[in-house]
């Protein structure tokens, strides 16, 4: 045997994988049949479709000489499923464009085709590049057909290459590959059964999830809350006027009879001086009339009127004196000051009866909870509430719903909400008004799945209209 035929029987290398000889003249039909049966049975018995694809491209060279094999999906965006040697082929490369060009042209064919070399056309440029590589590449397009009936199209095809100018003119190789394509096509398309262990694990996980979702829990609603003083002592403006001096600040502790603020009394002082002068004038006129009354009948007739004028002037003095005494406002109870904006009060015009500030008892506080309007159906008077303040988020404080509002208002987060007031269940004295946190209001018993999926279901219903 000459050196050329001996060299042709040496294994070929492609992608790091050892290929079998391209000259099959020394193989007996029984040996070819054995390899054929082994390959087809291996593909059919592989439990995982990915393993079947890799096995097909790596062992197809056991039947005929193949330098590189590519498994192609005939439908879908990503055409390349597996390549000889297990290397990943990029779906956006020039080689992938060549595969896509051949796939578009021969996807409806059940017969193997030797891809011709095209010399024109923009689409054939990647294909020409592949065919001109490796000293000349001959490509065989082998559909993995499932039936002779054209109504049952194949799902996969093999892209088989021979390098260094070796062509696919050998009729016996193409016929053998066409027979093998039927078994390989059914092996790849065969539905893979789930392994018993994996099926058992999935069943157990599904049961655990189902049990977890049907566990009974107490329904609850979480909403932002703020601590407010309970029944504070409101300080009203005793008269009209301008606030001149503010003696307290928000949160300041004050004792009973402590001065809170003072009016601008300049107008009152002026009116009081005028009232004193009016009294002096009226009394002087009354004295003159009393002197004339003995001999002047008109003076005697005017005397009662002037007495009334003196009394009126004295009443004005008394009124403005009391107003001047009320210019400095004091508190009747001790506590701490509740005031939003002290700077806005100084120089402001006050109206009689206007609430200026409040004095709250530090030991008496309540909770204002803004519950989203969508969760208002869970609210009931007397419901249990768990409060977690931002100052100590790990501590839970008990409370009870005392009042549920009906009017929809916007919360600080601009969410339509219902105002709920709650009181502490226990005696809690160290909570300062103004603190914020979250409130968890508990309702009736329900299953955990409904508690978790309620809001997603509401969002889905709002989105779809179901």
C-alpha positions in Angstrom: 0.0 0.0 0.0 1.5 3.4 -1.0 2.1 6.3 1.4 -0.8 8.3 0.1 -3.4 5.6 0.9 -1.7 5.1 4.3 -1.8 8.8 5.1 -5.6 8.9 4.2 -6.3 6.3 6.9 -4.8 8.5 9.7 -7.4 10.2 11.9 -8.3 13.8 11.1 -8.4 16.5 13.7 -11.1 19.1 13.9 -11.8 21.4 16.8 -9.5 19.4 19.1 -11.5 16.2 18.4 -9.9 13.1 16.8 -11.8 12.1 13.7 -11.9 8.6 12.1 -10.4 7.9 8.7 -11.9 9.2 5.5 -11.0 6.0 3.5 -13.5 3.3 4.4 -12.4 0.7 1.8 -10.9 -1.5 4.5 -14.1 -1.5 6.6 -16.3 -4.5 6.1 -20.1 -3.9 5.8 -20.5 -5.6 9.2 -18.2 -3.0 10.8 -20.0 -0.1 9.2 -23.3 -1.6 10.4 -22.1 -2.0 13.9 -21.0 1.7 14.0 -24.3 2.7 12.5 -26.3 0.8 15.1 -24.1 2.1 18.0 -24.5 5.8 16.9 -28.2 5.6 16.3 -28.9 3.7 19.5 -26.8 6.2 21.5 -28.7 9.2 20.2 -32.1 7.4 20.8 -31.1 6.4 24.3 -29.7 9.8 25.5 -32.0 11.1 28.2 -31.1 14.8 27.7 -31.7 16.6 24.4 -28.5 18.7 24.8 -26.4 15.5 25.2 -28.1 14.0 22.1 -27.1 17.1 20.1 -23.5 17.0 21.3 -23.2 13.2 20.7 -24.5 13.6 17.1 -21.9 16.2 16.0 -19.0 14.5 17.8 -19.7 10.9 16.6 -21.1 11.3 13.1 -17.5 10.9 11.9 -17.7 7.3 13.0 -19.7 6.6 9.8 -18.0 8.7 7.2 -15.1 11.2 7.1 -16.2 14.5 8.6 -13.8 17.3 9.5 -16.5 19.5 11.2 -20.2 18.9 12.0 -22.7 21.5 13.0 -26.3 20.7 14.2 -28.7 23.3 12.9 -32.3 24.1 14.1 -34.5 24.7 11.1 -36.9 27.0 13.0 -36.1 29.8 15.5 -33.7 32.7 15.7 -30.7 30.8 16.9 -29.8 28.3 14.2 -26.6 26.7 15.6 -27.3 24.1 18.4 -24.0 22.2 18.6 -20.6 22.1 16.9 -17.9 19.4 16.8 -15.7 19.5 19.8 -18.3 21.2 22.1 -17.2 24.7 21.4 -19.9 27.4 21.4 -20.5 29.1 18.1 -21.5 32.8 18.2 -24.9 33.4 16.7 -23.9 36.7 15.2 -20.6 35.7 13.5 -19.8 35.4 9.8 -20.0 31.6 10.1 -23.5 31.9 11.6 -24.5 34.1 8.7 -23.3 31.4 6.3 -25.3 28.7 8.1 -28.3 31.0 8.1 -28.0 31.5 4.3 -28.0 27.8 3.7 -30.8 27.2 6.2 -33.0 29.7 4.4 -32.4 28.0 1.0 -32.7 24.3 2.0 -34.9 24.3 5.1 -37.9 22.8 3.2 -35.9 19.9 1.6 -35.8 16.3 2.9 -32.9 15.3 0.6 -29.1 15.9 1.3 -27.5 18.6 -0.8 -23.9 19.4 -1.6 -23.8 23.2 -1.2 -22.5 24.8 -4.5 -20.0 27.6 -4.5 -21.7 30.9 -5.4 -19.7 33.7 -7.0 -22.2 36.6 -6.8 -24.7 38.0 -4.4 -24.2 39.8 -1.1 -25.8 36.9 0.9 -23.3 34.4 -0.3 -20.2 36.3 0.9 -20.0 34.6 4.3 -20.7 31.2 2.7 -17.9 31.8 0.1 -15.6 32.7 3.0 -16.3 29.3 4.7 -16.0 27.3 1.4 -12.6 28.9 0.6 -11.1 28.3 4.1 -9.1 25.2 5.1 -7.7 24.7 1.6 -11.2 24.4 0.2 -14.2 23.2 2.2 -17.0 21.0 0.8 -20.3 21.4 2.6 -23.0 18.7 2.8 -26.4 19.8 4.0 -28.1 16.8 5.5 -31.7 17.2 6.7 -32.6 14.9 9.6 -35.8 13.8 8.0 -38.6 12.1 9.9 -40.8 10.8 7.1 -40.9 10.6 3.3 -44.1 12.6 3.5 -43.3 16.3 2.7 -46.1 17.3 5.1 -43.8 16.2 8.0 -40.9 18.6 7.7 -37.6 17.9 9.6 -36.8 19.9 12.7 -33.0 19.6 12.4 -30.3 19.4 9.8 -26.5 18.6 9.8 -23.9 20.9 8.3 -21.0 18.6 7.5 -17.6 19.8 6.2 -14.7 18.2 4.5 -11.5 20.2 4.2 -8.5 20.3 1.9 -10.6 19.9 -1.3 -12.2 16.5 -0.3 -15.6 16.5 -1.9 -18.8 14.6 -1.2 -19.0 12.8 -4.5 -18.8 9.4 -2.9 -22.3 8.1 -3.3 -22.0 5.4 -0.6 -21.2 8.0 2.1 -24.2 10.2 1.3 -26.6 7.2 1.1 -25.3 5.9 4.5 -25.7 9.4 6.1 -29.2 9.7 4.6 -30.2 6.4 6.3 -28.6 7.5 9.6 -30.4 10.9 9.3 -33.8 9.2 9.9 -32.8 7.6 13.2 -30.8 10.7 14.3 -33.8 13.0 13.5 -36.2 10.8 15.5 -33.6 10.6 18.3 -33.3 14.4 18.6 -37.1 15.0 18.2 -38.0 12.3 20.8 -39.5 13.8 23.9 -37.3 13.2 26.9 -39.0 11.9 30.0 -38.2 13.6 33.3 -35.8 11.6 35.4 -37.6 10.0 38.3 -35.5 11.8 40.9 -36.1 15.1 39.3 -39.8 14.4 39.0 -40.0 13.4 42.7 -38.1 16.5 43.7 -40.5 18.7 41.7 -43.5 17.0 43.1 -42.2 17.4 46.7 -41.4 21.1 46.0 -44.9 21.7 44.5 -46.5 20.0 47.6 -44.4 22.1 50.0 -45.3 25.3 48.1 -49.0 24.4 48.1 -48.9 23.6 51.8 -47.1 26.9 52.4 -49.7 28.9 50.4 -52.7 27.4 52.2 -51.3 27.9 55.7 -53.8 29.9 57.8 -52.6 33.4 58.8 -54.1 36.6 60.1 -54.7 39.1 57.3 -52.9 42.4 57.9 -52.5 45.8 56.3 -49.3 47.9 56.7 -49.5 51.7 56.5 -47.4 54.7 57.7 -48.2 56.2 61.1 -47.4 59.3 63.1 -47.6 59.9 66.9 -49.9 62.8 67.9 -50.8 64.3 71.3 -54.1 63.0 72.6 -56.6 65.7 73.6 -54.2 68.6 73.8 -55.1 71.9 75.5 -55.6 74.4 72.7 -54.6 78.0 73.2 -57.0 80.3 71.3 -56.5 84.0 70.5 -58.4 86.0 73.1 -58.7 89.1 70.8 -57.8 90.5 67.5 -54.4 91.8 67.2 -50.8 91.3 66.1 -48.5 88.7 67.8 -45.4 90.6 68.9 -43.4 88.1 71.0 -43.4 84.3 71.1 -41.9 83.0 74.4 -41.9 79.2 73.6 -40.7 76.8 71.0 -42.1 73.5 69.7 -41.5 70.6 72.1 -40.7 72.9 75.0 -42.0 71.9 78.4 -43.9 74.6 80.2 -45.6 74.8 83.6 -49.0 76.1 84.4 -49.4 79.9 84.2 -46.2 80.2 82.0 -46.3 83.0 79.5 -46.7 81.8 75.9 -46.9 84.9 73.7 -47.7 88.6 73.8 -49.7 90.9 71.6 -48.4 94.2 70.2 -50.1 96.5 72.9 -49.3 99.9 71.5 -52.8 100.3 70.1 -54.3 99.2 73.3 -52.2 101.6 75.3 -53.3 104.5 73.1 -57.0 103.5 73.4 -56.6 103.2 77.2 -55.1 106.7 77.4 -57.9 108.1 75.3 -60.4 106.3 77.5 -58.9 107.9 80.7 -59.0 111.4 79.1 -62.6 110.8 78.1 -63.4 109.9 81.8 -61.7 113.1 83.0 -63.6 115.3 80.5 -66.9 113.6 81.3 -66.4 114.0 85.1 -65.5 117.7 84.7 -68.6 118.4 82.7 -70.7 116.5 85.3 -69.3 118.7 88.1 -70.2 121.9 86.1 -73.7 120.7 85.5 -74.1 119.8 89.2 -73.2 123.4 90.1 -75.7 124.9 87.7 -78.5 122.5 88.5 -79.7 124.5 91.6 -80.7 127.5 89.4 -80.7 126.3 85.8 -83.5 123.9 84.8 -81.7 122.9 81.6 -78.6 121.9 83.6 -80.8 119.8 85.9 -82.3 118.0 82.8 -78.9 117.3 81.2 -77.4 116.0 84.5 -78.6 112.3 84.2 -77.3 112.1 80.6 -73.9 113.3 81.7 -73.8 110.8 84.5 -74.5 108.0 81.9 -71.6 109.5 79.8 -69.2 109.2 82.8 -70.3 105.6 83.4 -69.7 104.8 79.7 -66.3 106.4 79.7 -65.3 104.5 82.9 -66.6 101.2 81.2 -64.3 101.9 78.2 -61.4 102.3 80.6 -62.2 99.1 82.3 -62.6 97.2 79.0 -59.2 98.5 77.5 -57.5 97.8 80.9 -58.7 94.2 80.7 -57.6 93.9 77.1 -54.2 95.2 78.0 -54.0 92.6 80.7 -54.9 89.9 78.2 -52.1 91.0 75.8 -49.9 88.5 77.5 -51.3 85.0 77.1 -50.5 82.2 79.6 -51.3 78.5 79.8 -53.6 77.0 82.4 -52.0 73.6 82.1 -48.5 72.2 82.1 -47.1 70.1 79.2 -45.1 70.6 76.1 -45.7 72.9 73.2 -47.2 71.6 70.0 -46.5 74.2 67.2 -45.8 73.7 63.5 -44.0 76.9 62.4 -43.1 79.4 65.2 -41.5 81.8 62.7 -44.8 82.3 60.9 -46.5 83.4 64.1 -44.3 86.4 65.0 -45.9 89.5 63.4 -49.0 87.5 62.3 -52.4 89.0 62.6 -54.6 86.9 65.0 -58.4 86.7 65.0 -60.4 86.1 68.1 -60.9 82.4 68.6 -58.1 81.3 66.3 -56.0 78.3 67.5 -52.5 79.6 68.0 -50.8 76.6 69.5 -51.4 73.6 71.9 -50.1 72.4 75.2 -50.1 68.6 75.3 -49.7 66.1 78.1 -46.5 64.1 77.3 -48.1 61.0 78.9 -51.1 61.1 76.6 -50.5 60.3 72.9 -52.4 58.7 70.1 -51.6 57.4 66.6 -52.7 58.7 63.2 -52.5 56.0 60.5 -53.0 56.7 56.8 -54.3 53.4 55.3 -54.5 53.2 51.5 -58.1 53.3 50.3 -57.7 49.9 48.6 -57.2 48.3 52.0 -60.0 50.1 53.8 -62.2 46.9 53.7 -59.9 45.2 56.2 -60.4 47.9 58.8 -62.6 47.3 61.9 -63.0 49.3 65.1 -61.1 47.5 67.9 -58.7 45.8 65.6 -55.2 44.9 67.0 -52.3 47.1 65.7 -48.6 46.6 65.9 -46.6 49.8 65.9 -42.9 50.0 65.0 -41.4 53.5 65.3 -38.5 54.6 63.2 -36.5 55.5 66.3 -36.6 51.8 67.3 -37.7 49.6 64.4 -37.0 46.3 66.3 -39.5 47.1 69.1 -43.2 46.4 68.5 -45.7 48.5 70.5 -49.4 47.3 70.9 -52.3 49.6 70.0 -56.1 49.3 69.1 -58.0 51.0 66.4 -60.3 53.6 68.0 -61.8 55.5 65.0 -62.0 54.9 61.2 -62.6 57.9 59.0 -64.8 57.9 55.8 -63.3 60.7 53.8 -60.5 59.9 51.3 -57.4 62.1 51.8 -54.0 62.2 50.3 -51.2 60.9 52.5 -47.7 62.5 52.7 -46.8 60.1 49.9 -49.7 61.4 47.7 -51.6 58.1 48.1 -55.4 58.2 48.5 -55.9 57.0 52.1 -58.4 56.7 54.9 -57.5 58.3 58.3 -57.5 55.8 61.1 -56.8 56.7 64.8 -55.5 54.3 67.3 -54.7 54.4 71.0 -52.1 52.5 72.9 -53.1 49.2 74.5 -50.7 49.6 77.4 -49.5 52.6 79.4 -46.7 54.0 77.2 -45.2 57.2 78.5 -41.9 57.5 76.6 -43.2 58.1 73.1 -42.9 61.7 72.0 -45.5 63.3 69.5 -44.1 63.8 66.0 -42.4 60.4 65.8 -43.1 58.4 62.6 -43.1 54.7 61.9 -45.2 51.9 60.4 -48.4 50.3 61.7 -49.6 46.8 61.0 -53.3 46.4 61.4 -54.5 42.9 61.8 -57.8 41.6 60.4 -59.6 38.2 60.0 -58.0 34.8 59.3 -57.0 34.0 55.7 -54.6 31.8 53.8 -51.0 32.8 53.3 -51.3 32.6 49.5 -54.2 35.2 49.4 -52.2 37.5 51.8 -49.2 37.4 49.5 -50.9 37.4 46.1 -53.8 39.8 46.9 -52.1 43.0 45.7 -50.5 41.4 42.6 -54.0 40.1 41.7 -55.5 43.5 42.2 -52.8 45.0 39.9 -53.4 42.3 37.3 -57.2 42.9 37.4 -56.7 46.7 37.0 -54.4 46.1 34.1 -56.4 43.6 32.2 -59.9 44.4 33.4 -60.7 40.8 34.4 
